[in-house]
């Protein structure tokens, strides 16, 4: 969790649904959908919210074609050609506060921790944040299209093997993954099933838009723990100290 997407990806999701239906889902409704653990892909989530709002073969309005929905979503999010010059983007991607700085990753490396990213974001979005905004060069990254969508564990397993430099198993170091959705938690649980001899830790953090609403945040964090998270941390910056605690337990 390195950026606040409440005003970008989630806003693009809501505006895409509104574009096709005239109904704009509230953040709590998007949170409830995400809590099901199946809708990590925001294009699919947009389509599902439209379906639940009555669009489809049995309703007065058909569901949009998926490629058309992706195009509409991208116009809201990027506001320009995703493969083009980021300086020309005019979409919601420009409203993404960073939650960490480059020094955070330097501190992880200094502590002997290898790190990388498994992201559901499109490669242009992920690369823009990691390389241009954070200045991380070319960090290890599995983005949308590089592996099946989470909670499929393929991307996490791929990155873990690369960072470990060996096959996963008792000889490999522990692997920890931090995310902010139930799908992220399920990804780690599925990785455990795929590589049962490897130690995996699943850390979770509530998305920033909930931090100003203590009851909603507490309920969201409870769902993350119920889904199987080993720990919920207050912010991404606390990941190293929490890892130290878990590994010492």
N, C-alpha and C positions, 0 to 999 in steps of 0.2 A: 504494500500500500504506500505508494510514493507520491500520489497526486490526488487532489480532491476532484472527483468527477461528478459531484452533485449538480454543478451548473453546466456540465458539458455532455457527457454520455447519457446521464439520466435525464437531463433536460431534452436532449435530442430524441430520446426514447418517448418522452411524454409528448413532444411536439409532433413526432411522426404519427403517433396514435391519434392526436388531435387532427392532423392533416386529413386522415382518412375517415374519421368518425365524428368529428366535432366535439368529442369528449377528451378532456385532458386528465389523465390519471394523476392522482396526488402522490407525493413521495411515499406515504405510508402504504399505498396500494402497490407501488413498485417494490418496496421493501418486502411486502408480504409475498409477492411473486418470487422474488429472489430467494426468500427463505425456504422455498420448496426444494431448492438445490438442483434444479434442472435447467434454469434459464440464464446461464452465464452469458450466452451470446445475446447481445441487445437487439439484434435484428429478429432473432427468434422470439425474444421476449415481447417485442413490439407486436409481432404477429399474433402471439398468444393472447395479449391483452385485447387486441381487436376481436379475436375469436370469442373471448369471454364477454365482450361487450355486445355480441350478437351479430357480428359480421360473419358471413359464410353462406353455404348453399341453402341453409334453412332459414336465412334471414332476408330482409329487404335489400341488403347491400352485400355484394360478394367481397371476399377477402382480396386484397391487392396481390398482384403477381410479386413473387419474392424479389426478383431483380429490380422491380420498380420501387419497392419498399426500401431496398438497400440504397438506391440512388437518392431517394428523398431523405433518408436518415443521414447519408453522407453530406448532403447539402446543408442540413442543419448543423452537423458536427464540424465538418471541415470548412464549409462555405467556399469551396474551390476544389480544384483537382487534387485528390489525395496523393497522386504521384507527382504533383507539380511543386513549385517553389512554396515552402511554408510561409514565406513573407507575404504571399498573395492570399492566404487563407483568411476568411472573414467570419468563420463560424464559431460555435461555442467552444472549440478547442482553445481559443484565446482566453477562456475564463477558467483555467485550471491551476489553482494555487498548488505549489509544490509543498509536500509535507516533510521532506528531508532535503539536505544539501549534499554536495559531492563529498564533503568531509565525513558524512555518515558512513559512506562506503570505504573511505580511507581507514576509518576506525575499525571496520569489520576486517579488512585486510591486515591491519596492524595486529589484530587479535588472533590472526591465523585462521580466519574463517573465509572459505571460498564462497562466492555469491554469484547469483544470476537471476534471471527473470523468466517466469512462465506467465504469459499475459494473453488475455482474450482480446486485446486491442489489435487493430489492423497494424501491420508492420510500419506504415508511414507514421502513425500516431505514436507507437511505442518508440521508434527510433528518434523521432523528433524530441520527445521528452528526455530520453536517456542520453542522447548524444549532443543535441543542441542546447537544451535547457540545463541539463546537469553536467554536461561536459565529460561523460564517461567513456569517450572513445567508441569502441565497439564491444560492449559488454556481452557476456553470454546471454542469449535471448531466444526463447521459443515463443513466437507470436502467432496470431490467428493465421491459419493456413499451414503452419509448420507441423502441426499435430492436430488430432481431433480436439474438439472443444472440451473443456472441463465440464463435468467431473471425470471424463476419461483421463487416466493417469499417464498416458503415453508421453506427453510433453514433459511432465515432471520426471518421469523415469529417464527420459533421454537426457535432460539437463543434469540430473543427479549423476548419471554415469560419466558424463563429460567432466563435471567438476571433481568427482572422486578420482578420476583417472584409472578406474578399474571396474570390474563387474561388481554389482551390488550384492551384498551379503555380509556375513559376520566380519569379514576382513575390511570392509569399507567403513568410513566414518559415518556417524549419524547424519541424517538428512532432515532438515527442518524447512517447513514452508509456511509463510505468513500470507494470509489473505483476509478479505473482509466480507465474504459471502459463505453461505452454507455449501455452495458448489465447491469453493476452495477447500473446505473441510472434507467434503466427500472425495475430492481428488486425492488427498493424502490417504484416506481410508482405503480407497481403491488401489493405491500404490502399495499399501501394506499387503493386500491380498495378492497382488501380482508378484511381489518380492518379499515373501513372508520372513526371510532370514535377515532382511535389512531393517535397521532401526529408523523409523520415521517419526518425526514430531510435527504436530499440526498446531500452529499458533494462529490466533485470530484477533482482529481489531475491528471495532465498530466504525463504519464510515463517518467522515467528519460532519455530514449534515445532521447526524443524530447527537452530536456532542453537546448541543445547546438544549437538548430535551431529555433530561435525566430519566424519566419513566420509559420513554421510547427506547433510549439507549440501553437501559437495563434489560428490557424485554428482548431486544435484538441480541445482546450479549448472551442472554440465557438460551436463546435458540442456537447460537453458535456452540455453546457448551453441550446442549442436548444433542446436537448433531455429531459430536465426538471430538471437539477441539480439546487439546491437552491443556491449553491456557488461553485466556483472553487478556491482552495487554492494553494499556491505555493509549499508546501511540506507537508508531513504527520505530521511533527512536529508542524504545525500551526493549527491542528484540534481543540485543546481545546480553543484557542482564538477565532476561527471562530464560534464555537458552542456558546460561551458566547455572541458573537455579535448577532447571529441569535435568540437565546432564549430571548434576551432582546428586540428584535424588536417588 
